[in-house]
Amino acid sequence: MTTAYEDVPFSELLHHPAATTRRLDSVRALRLRRRDAGDLALMRVDQMEQDTSVMDFASRLLAGLVRTENIAALRQALPEALPWSTFLPADDIDTLLSELVDTARGAVALDNLAPIALLLTQWRHSAEIYADPALLDILTREPDGDLGSVPTPEAAE
């Protein structure tokens, strides 16, 4: 396999399913482009299982490093894997690593990597805030004056 994926119009799969799926012999996955909806991915089950086993290994390795108190090694390697993490405060780095290990282990157990992607996106947004002093000031300063009364929430029926 030479490339990770190949772009293919969704209609090509509908009109030529055998020829289109044979392309999976030379790529890991097909990205099926759709006009009116999000793109889809088509891959072989064995490829998906391999990807899952790699993710399982990585999450267990991270968990093992944390459990054996090799946080220093993880902290040192983190900017290589997540360059934006250099903008996070030291305490947040430890929290990120802890959440990443827990989330990765849980996500692999569920065969759903979406929680890991969500966690990384959330931390990246935090890094973007810390990287911009003006934005950090706006989001962390105390509000000016009294913001007024807060209405009592209505009881749920």
C-alpha contacts under 8 A as a table, 3 or more apart, distances in Angstrom:
res1	aa1	res2	aa2	distance
1	M	4	A	7.70
1	M	25	D	7.29
1	M	26	S	4.64
1	M	27	V	5.07
1	M	28	R	6.77
2	T	26	S	6.57
2	T	27	V	6.33
3	T	6	E	7.36
3	T	26	S	7.62
3	T	27	V	5.43
3	T	28	R	7.02
4	A	27	V	5.76
4	A	28	R	5.15
4	A	29	A	6.50
5	Y	27	V	5.48
5	Y	28	R	5.60
5	Y	29	A	4.63
5	Y	30	L	5.22
5	Y	31	R	6.42
6	E	27	V	6.82
6	E	29	A	6.73
6	E	30	L	5.00
6	E	31	R	5.86
7	D	30	L	6.06
7	D	31	R	4.76
7	D	32	L	6.20
7	D	33	R	6.81
8	V	12	E	6.79
8	V	13	L	7.85
8	V	30	L	6.58
8	V	31	R	5.91
8	V	32	L	5.04
8	V	33	R	6.05
9	P	12	E	5.40
9	P	13	L	7.28
9	P	32	L	5.42
9	P	33	R	4.79
9	P	34	R	6.62
10	F	13	L	5.42
10	F	14	L	6.65
10	F	32	L	4.83
10	F	33	R	5.39
10	F	34	R	5.68
11	S	14	L	4.93
11	S	15	H	6.08
12	E	15	H	5.17
12	E	16	H	5.63
12	E	17	P	7.23
12	E	20	T	6.84
13	L	16	H	5.33
13	L	17	P	4.63
13	L	20	T	5.61
13	L	21	T	7.53
13	L	32	L	7.99
14	L	17	P	5.82
16	H	19	A	5.60
16	H	20	T	5.97
17	P	20	T	5.14
17	P	21	T	6.02
18	A	21	T	5.32
18	A	22	R	6.17
19	A	22	R	5.17
19	A	23	R	6.91
20	T	23	R	5.56
20	T	24	L	7.85
21	T	24	L	5.62
22	R	25	D	5.73
23	R	26	S	5.76
23	R	27	V	6.60
23	R	30	L	7.85
24	L	27	V	5.06
24	L	28	R	6.19
24	L	29	A	6.16
24	L	30	L	7.04
24	L	43	M	6.95
24	L	44	R	7.34
25	D	28	R	7.86
27	V	30	L	7.34
28	R	43	M	6.44
28	R	44	R	7.78
28	R	47	Q	6.91
29	A	41	A	6.49
29	A	42	L	5.49
29	A	43	M	4.49
29	A	44	R	7.46
30	L	41	A	5.58
30	L	42	L	5.04
30	L	43	M	6.47
31	R	39	D	6.64
31	R	40	L	5.82
31	R	41	A	4.70
31	R	42	L	6.55
32	L	39	D	5.54
32	L	40	L	4.98
32	L	41	A	5.89
32	L	42	L	7.25
33	R	38	G	7.56
33	R	39	D	4.80
33	R	40	L	6.75
34	R	37	A	5.65
34	R	38	G	6.36
34	R	39	D	5.46
34	R	40	L	7.73
35	R	38	G	7.89
43	M	47	Q	6.68
43	M	48	M	6.95
44	R	47	Q	5.29
44	R	48	M	6.49
45	V	48	M	5.01
45	V	49	E	6.15
46	D	49	E	5.03
46	D	50	Q	6.15
47	Q	50	Q	5.04
47	Q	51	D	6.19
48	M	51	D	5.09
48	M	52	T	6.18
49	E	52	T	4.99
49	E	53	S	6.17
50	Q	53	S	5.11
50	Q	54	V	6.27
51	D	54	V	5.18
51	D	55	M	6.26
52	T	55	M	5.04
52	T	56	D	6.04
52	T	108	V	7.01
52	T	111	D	7.11
53	S	56	D	4.90
53	S	57	F	6.11
54	V	57	F	5.06
54	V	58	A	6.17
55	M	58	A	5.03
55	M	59	S	6.10
55	M	104	A	7.94
55	M	108	V	6.85
56	D	59	S	5.26
56	D	60	R	6.13
56	D	104	A	7.91
56	D	105	R	7.22
56	D	108	V	5.75
57	F	60	R	5.18
57	F	61	L	6.02
58	A	61	L	5.03
58	A	62	L	6.16
59	S	62	L	5.12
59	S	63	A	6.09
59	S	101	V	6.15
59	S	104	A	5.34
59	S	105	R	5.59
59	S	108	V	7.85
60	R	63	A	4.95
60	R	64	G	5.98
60	R	105	R	6.96
61	L	64	G	5.03
61	L	65	L	6.19
62	L	65	L	5.16
62	L	66	V	6.25
62	L	101	V	6.03
63	A	66	V	5.12
63	A	67	R	5.99
63	A	101	V	5.52
63	A	102	D	7.74
63	A	105	R	7.94
64	G	67	R	4.98
64	G	68	T	6.03
65	L	68	T	5.26
65	L	69	E	6.21
65	L	70	N	5.01
65	L	71	I	6.78
65	L	74	L	7.46
66	V	69	E	5.00
66	V	70	N	5.64
66	V	71	I	5.69
66	V	98	S	7.76
67	R	70	N	7.52
69	E	72	A	7.91
70	N	73	A	5.48
70	N	74	L	6.65
71	I	74	L	5.02
71	I	75	R	5.95
71	I	94	D	7.95
72	A	75	R	5.05
72	A	76	Q	6.09
73	A	76	Q	5.09
73	A	77	A	6.19
74	L	77	A	5.11
74	L	78	L	5.86
74	L	97	L	7.88
75	R	78	L	5.27
75	R	79	P	7.70
75	R	93	I	7.27
75	R	94	D	7.85
76	Q	79	P	6.94
77	A	80	E	5.54
77	A	81	A	6.81
78	L	81	A	5.21
78	L	82	L	5.77
78	L	83	P	7.47
78	L	85	S	7.12
79	P	82	L	4.93
79	P	83	P	4.43
79	P	84	W	7.01
79	P	85	S	5.81
79	P	86	T	6.06
80	E	83	P	5.74
82	L	85	S	5.56
83	P	86	T	6.21
84	W	87	F	6.05
84	W	88	L	7.88
84	W	124	R	6.66
84	W	127	A	6.21
84	W	128	E	7.73
85	S	88	L	5.39
85	S	93	I	7.38
85	S	124	R	7.36
85	S	127	A	6.30
86	T	127	A	7.88
87	F	127	A	5.34
87	F	128	E	7.62
87	F	130	Y	5.88
87	F	131	A	5.59
88	L	92	D	6.05
88	L	93	I	6.35
88	L	126	S	7.44
88	L	127	A	5.41
88	L	130	Y	6.43
89	P	92	D	5.28
89	P	93	I	6.47
90	A	93	I	5.13
90	A	94	D	6.74
91	D	94	D	5.38
91	D	95	T	6.50
92	D	95	T	4.92
92	D	96	L	5.94
93	I	96	L	4.99
93	I	97	L	6.18
94	D	97	L	5.21
94	D	98	S	6.22
95	T	98	S	5.12
95	T	99	E	6.05
96	L	99	E	5.19
96	L	100	L	5.87
96	L	123	W	7.31
97	L	100	L	5.02
97	L	101	V	6.19
98	S	101	V	5.36
98	S	102	D	6.33
99	E	102	D	5.19
99	E	103	T	5.85
100	L	103	T	5.15
100	L	104	A	5.83
100	L	116	I	7.09
100	L	119	L	7.31
101	V	104	A	5.20
101	V	105	R	6.18
102	D	105	R	5.35
102	D	106	G	6.26
103	T	106	G	5.14
103	T	107	A	5.87
103	T	115	P	6.67
103	T	116	I	6.10
103	T	119	L	7.88
104	A	107	A	5.07
104	A	108	V	6.07
104	A	113	L	7.60
104	A	115	P	7.81
104	A	116	I	5.99
105	R	108	V	5.38
105	R	109	A	6.27
106	G	109	A	5.10
106	G	110	L	6.39
107	A	110	L	5.14
107	A	111	D	6.02
107	A	112	N	5.13
107	A	113	L	5.35
107	A	114	A	7.47
107	A	115	P	6.30
107	A	116	I	6.94
108	V	111	D	4.83
108	V	112	N	6.22
108	V	113	L	6.64
109	A	112	N	7.81
112	N	115	P	7.16
113	L	116	I	5.52
113	L	117	A	6.71
114	A	117	A	5.14
114	A	118	L	6.16
115	P	118	L	5.03
115	P	119	L	6.09
116	I	119	L	5.11
116	I	120	L	6.20
117	A	120	L	5.22
117	A	121	T	6.15
118	L	121	T	5.09
118	L	122	Q	6.18
119	L	122	Q	5.14
119	L	123	W	6.28
120	L	123	W	5.17
120	L	124	R	6.00
121	T	124	R	5.01
121	T	125	H	6.26
122	Q	125	H	5.23
122	Q	126	S	6.47
123	W	126	S	4.93
123	W	127	A	6.26
124	R	127	A	4.99
124	R	128	E	6.24
125	H	128	E	4.97
125	H	129	I	6.44
126	S	129	I	5.19
126	S	130	Y	6.42
127	A	130	Y	5.06
127	A	131	A	6.02
128	E	131	A	5.08
128	E	132	D	6.54
129	I	132	D	5.44
129	I	133	P	7.57
129	I	135	L	5.94
129	I	136	L	5.42
130	Y	133	P	6.56
130	Y	135	L	7.77
130	Y	136	L	5.74
131	A	136	L	7.88
132	D	135	L	5.35
132	D	136	L	6.10
133	P	136	L	5.01
133	P	137	D	6.08
134	A	137	D	5.15
134	A	138	I	6.32
135	L	138	I	5.10
135	L	139	L	6.22
136	L	139	L	5.25
136	L	140	T	5.99
137	D	140	T	5.33
137	D	141	R	5.79
138	I	141	R	5.87
143	P	146	D	7.95
143	P	147	L	7.89
144	D	147	L	7.94
